Amino acid sequence: MQDKYQGTNPCFINTTAHALEYIQKPNRSTSPLKVMEQACAGVICGRFKPHLLVVLVQIGYSILYFMTQVSFNHGLNPHAYVTYRCIIGSLALFPFAYIIERKVRPRMTLALFAEIFVLSLFGIGLSLNLYFASLTYTSPTFIASMLNTVGSLTFILAIILRLEVVDLRHLRGMAKVIGTLVSLAGTMTMSLYKGPDMRSVNSAPIHIAKSIVHENWMKGSIYAVVSCMSWSISYILQAIVLKKYPAQMSLSVWMNFLGGTQSAVFIITTQRKLSVWSIPYNTDFWTIIYAGIICSGLLVWTQLWCTKQKGPVFVTMFNPLSAIMVAVLAYFIVGQRLHTGSLIGGALVIMGLYLLLWGKEGDQAAHIKGQEKSSMTEDEKKQSNLENALD
């Protein structure tokens, strides 16, 4: 098995070089134990950096669910929200992308612009508008649970397009498939099975009043399903576009700008009232600021970086953590009821996630071994082949 998104880890190289430098030219002021501690810390930092970043991304999105529901209950238009959010995210990242990535940013061509436009359409124009429109008809817990299907859909699409390699003859290849299925089973359990409910917290610090008039679970479910399908396609497109346009921050700027433009065109053609653009200076305003700078800006850029490092399946398989965090926050902070189905489904999701990550770690080891083999000279390769033949 071979993971196509692994690269040589600079953090690992630097710490290994540091240890070798100490062996060759020992620094008497630094103990060998200290050097080994620094080297181990560097290896852990490099190996688990994408994992930690994706977890932080899910925490940021979990907070956003409750903020947006409060704003939508106030009457904030979800399509105007997406438009403002994308524009703010684009403006927040633009100066950093222009300065930091000016040497690595490739020249924009018409074909590349068309690919980024399609990516923005699936990743923002369709997915976000339908996603937050469905939130006005359902609940944050339901939306976060539905988002978990994105990982399984992305995994299937990645296999079909040969962006993800699965070798069922090996244990780790089977673990990737079984982990995906177990995670999907947990997702469906959280979505379809409620079971006995746990007693809600009476002294919850925050109470969100849900407007009964806007509840339409059938309509909201359809919006959520189409949004998840669009999101899965966008993750695959991200991996493809990043190969041609490796500047993640600049790509985030383009995606936010084009996605915001697409959302604005949708509002202009469907809703001609100027009142949908008005944003009062209250929770709605700060929700848009948070969503724009943190979510559309920082978190999207982080996701693109992790997609380039680990691939689209790795990023999407952490989405279930958001559903678990939303359910816990809804119980302890908002005071919503927590059902046993959510607990059982959450446990299955975590088990499936660990299985998949264990399977992908085998891809990383195979890729590193392949890199070492490709870096060998011809004489070293002949010697290695001779040793293998003798063995």
C-alpha positions in Angstrom: 0.0 0.0 0.0 1.1 3.5 -0.8 -0.3 6.8 0.4 0.0 9.4 -2.3 -0.2 12.4 0.0 2.8 11.7 2.3 5.8 13.9 2.0 9.2 14.0 3.7 8.7 15.5 7.1 11.0 18.5 7.6 10.4 18.4 11.4 11.7 14.8 11.4 14.7 15.7 9.2 15.7 18.6 11.4 15.6 16.7 14.7 17.4 13.7 13.2 20.1 16.0 11.8 20.4 17.6 15.2 21.1 14.2 16.9 23.6 13.2 14.2 25.4 16.5 14.6 25.7 15.9 18.3 27.3 12.5 17.6 29.8 13.9 15.1 30.5 17.2 16.9 29.3 16.8 20.5 28.3 19.9 22.4 29.5 19.4 25.9 27.0 22.0 27.3 24.0 19.8 26.1 23.5 16.4 27.6 22.7 13.4 25.3 19.4 12.9 27.1 18.4 16.5 26.3 19.3 15.9 22.6 17.2 12.7 22.5 14.3 14.5 24.2 14.4 17.2 21.5 14.6 14.6 18.8 11.7 12.6 20.1 9.6 15.8 20.6 10.4 16.8 17.0 9.3 13.4 15.6 6.1 13.4 17.6 5.4 17.0 16.4 5.9 16.0 12.8 4.0 12.8 12.9 0.9 13.9 14.8 0.8 17.6 13.6 -2.0 16.9 11.0 -4.0 14.9 13.6 -3.9 17.7 16.2 -4.7 20.4 13.6 -7.7 18.5 12.3 -9.0 18.0 15.9 -8.7 21.8 16.4 -10.6 22.3 13.2 -13.5 20.2 14.4 -13.5 22.1 17.7 -13.8 25.4 15.8 -16.7 24.0 13.7 -18.5 22.7 16.8 -18.6 26.1 18.3 -19.9 27.5 15.0 -23.0 25.2 15.0 -24.5 26.9 18.1 -23.6 30.4 17.1 -25.2 30.0 13.7 -28.4 28.5 15.2 -28.8 31.4 17.5 -28.3 33.8 14.6 -30.7 32.0 12.3 -33.4 32.0 15.1 -32.9 35.8 15.1 -33.8 35.8 11.4 -30.4 35.9 9.8 -30.6 34.8 6.2 -28.4 31.7 5.8 -27.4 32.6 2.2 -26.4 36.2 3.2 -24.5 34.6 6.1 -22.5 32.4 3.7 -21.8 35.4 1.4 -20.6 37.7 4.2 -18.6 34.8 5.7 -16.7 34.0 2.5 -16.0 37.7 1.8 -14.6 38.2 5.2 -12.5 35.0 5.1 -11.1 36.0 1.7 -10.1 39.5 2.9 -8.6 38.2 6.1 -6.3 35.7 4.3 -5.5 37.8 1.2 -2.6 39.9 2.6 -0.9 36.9 4.2 -1.3 34.8 1.0 0.0 37.6 -1.2 3.2 38.0 0.9 3.9 34.5 2.2 3.2 32.5 -1.0 4.4 34.9 -3.7 7.3 32.6 -4.6 5.4 29.3 -4.6 2.1 30.5 -6.1 1.8 29.2 -9.7 0.6 31.4 -12.6 -3.2 31.4 -12.9 -4.5 30.0 -16.2 -8.0 29.8 -17.6 -8.1 26.0 -17.1 -6.9 26.3 -13.6 -9.4 29.0 -12.8 -12.2 26.8 -14.1 -11.1 24.0 -11.8 -11.0 26.3 -8.8 -14.4 27.7 -9.8 -15.9 24.2 -9.8 -14.2 23.4 -6.5 -15.6 26.6 -5.0 -19.1 25.7 -6.3 -19.1 22.2 -4.6 -17.1 23.2 -1.6 -18.9 26.5 -0.7 -21.6 27.6 -3.2 -23.7 24.4 -2.9 -22.4 22.7 0.3 -22.4 25.7 2.7 -25.7 27.2 1.4 -27.6 23.9 1.6 -25.9 23.0 4.9 -26.8 26.1 6.8 -30.3 26.2 5.1 -30.9 22.8 6.6 -29.9 24.0 10.0 -32.9 26.4 10.0 -35.2 23.3 9.7 -33.4 20.8 12.0 -30.9 21.0 14.9 -27.1 21.3 15.3 -26.9 17.7 16.6 -28.6 16.3 13.5 -26.5 18.4 11.1 -23.3 17.4 12.8 -24.3 13.7 12.6 -25.2 13.9 8.9 -21.8 15.5 8.2 -20.2 12.2 9.3 -21.3 10.5 6.1 -18.8 12.8 4.2 -15.9 10.6 5.3 -17.4 7.4 4.0 -18.5 9.0 0.7 -15.1 10.6 0.2 -13.4 7.2 0.9 -15.5 5.5 -1.8 -14.9 8.3 -4.3 -11.2 8.2 -3.6 -11.0 4.5 -4.2 -13.0 4.8 -7.5 -10.7 7.6 -8.7 -7.6 5.7 -7.4 -6.6 8.5 -5.0 -6.7 6.0 -2.2 -5.1 2.6 -2.4 -6.6 -0.3 -0.5 -5.0 -3.7 -0.4 -7.4 -6.2 1.1 -4.7 -8.9 1.2 -3.0 -7.0 4.1 -4.4 -6.4 7.6 -4.0 -2.7 7.4 -5.9 -2.5 4.1 -8.8 -4.4 5.7 -8.7 -2.1 8.7 -9.3 1.0 6.5 -12.4 -0.6 5.0 -13.7 -2.0 8.3 -13.0 1.3 10.1 -15.0 3.2 7.4 -17.9 0.8 7.8 -17.9 0.9 11.6 -17.7 4.7 11.5 -20.6 4.9 9.1 -22.6 2.5 11.3 -22.0 4.8 14.3 -23.1 7.8 12.2 -26.3 6.1 11.2 -26.9 5.0 14.8 -26.6 8.6 16.0 -28.9 9.8 13.2 -31.6 7.2 13.2 -31.7 5.6 16.7 -32.4 7.8 19.8 -33.1 5.3 22.6 -33.7 6.4 26.2 -32.7 9.9 26.8 -30.5 11.2 29.6 -31.8 13.8 32.0 -31.0 17.3 30.7 -29.0 19.7 32.8 -31.4 22.0 34.5 -28.8 24.6 35.3 -27.4 24.9 31.7 -25.6 28.3 31.3 -27.0 28.9 27.8 -30.5 28.3 26.5 -31.3 28.4 22.8 -34.9 29.0 22.0 -35.9 26.9 19.0 -38.6 28.3 16.7 -41.2 25.6 16.1 -42.5 27.3 13.0 -39.3 26.7 11.1 -39.1 23.0 11.8 -39.3 20.8 8.7 -37.2 17.8 9.1 -37.9 16.3 5.7 -36.8 19.4 3.9 -33.9 19.9 6.2 -32.8 16.2 5.7 -32.8 16.5 1.9 -30.7 19.7 2.1 -28.3 18.0 4.4 -27.9 14.9 2.2 -27.2 17.0 -0.9 -24.8 19.2 1.0 -22.8 16.1 2.2 -22.6 14.7 -1.3 -21.4 18.1 -2.6 -18.8 18.3 0.3 -17.4 14.8 -0.5 -16.9 15.8 -4.2 -15.2 19.0 -3.0 -12.7 17.1 -0.9 -11.7 15.0 -3.8 -11.4 18.1 -6.0 -9.2 19.7 -3.4 -6.7 16.9 -3.6 -6.6 17.2 -7.4 -6.4 21.0 -7.5 -3.7 21.1 -4.9 -1.4 19.1 -7.2 -1.6 22.0 -9.8 -2.0 24.9 -7.3 0.0 23.9 -4.2 -0.4 27.4 -2.5 -3.0 26.4 0.1 -3.5 29.9 1.5 -3.9 31.5 -1.9 -6.3 28.7 -2.8 -8.3 29.4 0.3 -8.6 33.1 -0.8 -9.8 32.0 -4.3 -12.3 29.6 -2.9 -13.8 32.1 -0.5 -14.0 34.8 -3.1 -15.6 32.6 -5.8 -17.9 30.9 -3.3 -19.0 34.2 -1.9 -19.7 35.5 -5.4 -21.7 32.4 -6.2 -23.7 32.8 -3.1 -24.4 36.5 -3.7 -25.6 35.8 -7.3 -28.0 33.2 -5.8 -29.5 35.7 -3.4 -29.8 38.4 -6.1 -31.6 36.0 -8.5 -33.9 34.5 -5.9 -34.5 37.1 -3.2 -34.8 40.8 -4.2 -35.4 42.2 -0.8 -32.7 44.4 0.5 -33.5 43.5 4.1 -31.7 40.1 3.7 -28.4 42.0 3.6 -28.9 43.9 6.8 -26.9 42.6 9.8 -27.7 44.0 13.2 -24.8 44.7 15.6 -25.5 41.8 18.0 -24.8 38.0 18.0 -25.4 37.9 14.3 -22.6 40.3 13.6 -20.1 38.4 15.7 -21.2 35.1 14.3 -20.3 36.3 10.8 -17.0 37.6 12.0 -16.1 34.4 13.7 -17.2 32.3 10.8 -15.3 34.5 8.3 -12.0 34.9 10.0 -11.7 31.6 11.9 -13.8 29.1 9.9 -13.6 30.3 6.3 -10.1 31.7 6.8 -8.0 29.9 9.2 -9.8 26.5 9.4 -10.2 26.2 5.6 -6.5 26.9 5.1 -5.7 24.3 7.8 -7.9 21.7 6.1 -6.2 22.3 2.7 -2.8 21.9 4.3 -3.8 18.6 5.9 -5.4 17.4 2.7 -2.1 18.0 0.9 -0.2 16.2 3.6 -2.5 13.2 4.3 -5.2 13.1 1.6 -8.9 13.9 1.5 -10.0 10.7 3.4 -7.8 11.5 6.4 -9.4 14.9 6.8 -13.0 13.8 6.4 -12.7 10.9 8.8 -12.3 13.3 11.7 -15.7 14.9 11.0 -17.4 12.5 13.5 -15.5 14.1 16.3 -17.6 17.3 15.7 -20.8 15.4 16.1 -19.6 14.0 19.5 -18.5 17.4 20.7 -21.7 19.0 19.6 -23.8 16.4 21.4 -21.7 16.9 24.6 -21.9 20.7 24.4 -25.6 20.6 23.7 -26.1 18.5 26.8 -23.9 20.3 29.3 -24.0 23.9 28.0 -27.3 24.3 26.1 -29.3 21.8 28.2 -30.5 19.7 25.3 -31.3 16.0 25.9 -28.6 13.5 25.2 -29.9 10.1 24.0 -28.2 6.7 24.4 -28.2 6.3 20.7 -25.8 9.2 20.5 -23.5 7.6 23.0 -23.5 4.2 21.3 -23.0 5.9 17.9 -20.2 8.0 19.2 -18.4 5.0 20.6 -18.7 3.2 17.2 -17.5 6.4 15.4 -14.3 6.6 17.6 -13.6 2.8 17.1 -13.9 3.2 13.3 -11.8 6.3 13.3 -8.9 4.5 15.1 -9.1 1.5 12.8 -8.9 3.8 9.7 -6.0 5.8 11.1 -4.1 2.6 12.0 -4.6 1.4 8.5 -3.3 4.6 7.0 -0.3 4.6 9.2 0.7 1.4 7.3 0.5 3.5 4.1 2.9 6.0 5.7 5.4 3.3 6.6 5.2 1.8 3.1 5.8 5.2 1.5 8.8 6.0 3.7 10.3 2.6 2.8 9.7 3.4 -0.9 11.4 6.8 -0.6 14.4 5.2 1.1 14.6 2.7 -1.7 14.3 5.3 -4.4 17.1 7.4 -2.9 19.6 4.5 -2.9 22.3 4.5 -5.5 22.6 1.8 -8.1 25.4 0.1 -6.2 23.4 0.1 -3.0 20.4 -1.3 -4.8 22.5 -4.1 -6.2 24.0 -4.8 -2.8 20.5 -4.8 -1.2 19.1 -7.2 -3.8 22.1 -9.5 -3.3 21.6 -9.5 0.5 17.9 -10.3 0.0 18.8 -13.1 -2.4 21.3 -14.6 0.1 18.7 -14.4 2.9 
